[in-house]
């Protein structure tokens, strides 16, 4: 859709619908700005996964059930 056509359609809307369009555009802009941060987070999470896998290969699996039960029952 051409920009002019889109603007014409928005301008034809009643004021409350224009406000909804504005809110939606702000939401999309915020989501777009956050995309860079998500990329960094994905890289960071990938590094964590790699380190976790190295630890698992080196030390094996850690059974945390007993620790969780102890924390639940005793709080310390």
C-alpha contacts under 8 A as a table, 3 or more apart, distances in Angstrom:
res1	aa1	res2	aa2	distance
1	X	5	X	6.66
1	X	6	X	6.68
2	X	5	X	5.27
2	X	6	X	6.31
3	X	6	X	5.06
3	X	7	X	6.11
4	X	7	X	5.11
4	X	8	X	6.12
5	X	8	X	5.09
5	X	9	X	6.24
6	X	9	X	5.13
6	X	10	X	6.23
7	X	10	X	5.06
7	X	11	X	6.05
8	X	11	X	5.11
8	X	12	X	6.23
9	X	12	X	5.16
9	X	13	X	6.73
10	X	13	X	5.39
10	X	18	X	6.42
10	X	21	X	7.69
11	X	18	X	7.49
13	X	17	X	5.87
13	X	18	X	5.95
14	X	17	X	5.45
14	X	18	X	6.29
15	X	18	X	5.00
15	X	19	X	6.27
16	X	19	X	5.10
16	X	20	X	6.47
17	X	20	X	4.94
17	X	21	X	6.26
18	X	21	X	5.01
18	X	22	X	6.16
19	X	22	X	5.01
19	X	23	X	6.18
20	X	23	X	5.06
20	X	24	X	6.12
21	X	24	X	5.04
21	X	25	X	6.11
22	X	25	X	5.11
22	X	26	X	6.18
23	X	26	X	5.11
23	X	27	X	6.16
24	X	27	X	4.95
24	X	28	X	6.23
25	X	28	X	5.06
25	X	29	X	6.14
26	X	29	X	5.02
26	X	30	X	6.10
27	X	30	X	5.14
27	X	31	X	6.15
28	X	31	X	5.05
28	X	32	X	6.09
29	X	32	X	5.01
29	X	33	X	6.19
30	X	33	X	5.09
30	X	34	X	6.18
31	X	34	X	5.06
31	X	35	X	6.33
32	X	35	X	5.16
32	X	36	X	7.80
33	X	36	X	6.43
33	X	37	X	7.82
34	X	37	X	5.20
34	X	38	X	6.27
35	X	38	X	5.01
35	X	39	X	6.28
36	X	39	X	5.08
36	X	40	X	6.47
37	X	40	X	5.08
37	X	41	X	6.11
38	X	41	X	4.86
38	X	42	X	6.00
39	X	42	X	5.07
39	X	43	X	6.33
40	X	43	X	5.13
40	X	44	X	6.12
41	X	44	X	4.92
41	X	45	X	5.97
42	X	45	X	5.08
42	X	46	X	6.07
43	X	46	X	5.03
43	X	47	X	6.34
44	X	47	X	5.17
44	X	48	X	6.36
45	X	48	X	4.97
45	X	49	X	6.14
46	X	49	X	5.04
46	X	50	X	6.24
47	X	50	X	5.08
47	X	51	X	6.25
48	X	51	X	5.14
48	X	52	X	6.04
49	X	52	X	5.04
49	X	53	X	6.11
50	X	53	X	5.16
50	X	54	X	6.30
51	X	54	X	5.07
51	X	55	X	6.24
52	X	55	X	5.14
52	X	56	X	6.13
53	X	56	X	4.98
53	X	57	X	6.19
54	X	57	X	5.19
54	X	58	X	6.14
55	X	58	X	5.02
55	X	59	X	5.79
55	X	60	X	7.26
56	X	59	X	5.36
56	X	60	X	4.57
56	X	61	X	5.70
57	X	60	X	5.59
63	X	66	X	7.27
64	X	67	X	5.20
64	X	68	X	6.07
65	X	68	X	5.14
65	X	69	X	6.10
66	X	69	X	5.13
66	X	70	X	6.11
67	X	70	X	5.09
67	X	71	X	6.18
68	X	71	X	5.08
68	X	72	X	6.02
69	X	72	X	4.98
69	X	73	X	5.96
70	X	73	X	5.16
70	X	74	X	5.66
70	X	75	X	7.13
70	X	76	X	7.41
71	X	74	X	5.34
71	X	75	X	4.52
71	X	76	X	5.43
72	X	75	X	5.63
